[in-house]
């Protein structure tokens, strides 16, 4: 259980740092539950709700196969 928590935490952090470049064209990262804030002149994005949604979609896709 702890391993999965660490993996999910790392995915959320990495997607938060890479969001401005990678997810710029998609509407992900703007769901209720996604955190976005400015600290010392830098923008930080932590897409918790988007990560849960993508995980659910991946799980459903794998269950269907």
C-alpha positions, 0 to 999 in steps of 0.5 A, a space after each residue: 500500500 505504501 508503494 502505491 502511495 509513493 508512486 501516485 505522489 510522484 506521478 502527481 508531483 511530476 505532472 504538476 511540474 510538467 503540466 505547462 509544457 505537456 498538458 497545455 492543449 488539453 483541459 486536464 488540470 482544471 478540474 475541481 480538486 486540482 490545485 494551482 497556486 503561485 509561490 515566490 513568483 512561480 506557478 505550481 500545479 498539482 492535478 490531483 483530480 485529473 490524476 484520479 480521473 486518468 487512473 480510473 480511465 486506465 483501469 477501465 481500459 485494462 479491465 475491458 481488455 
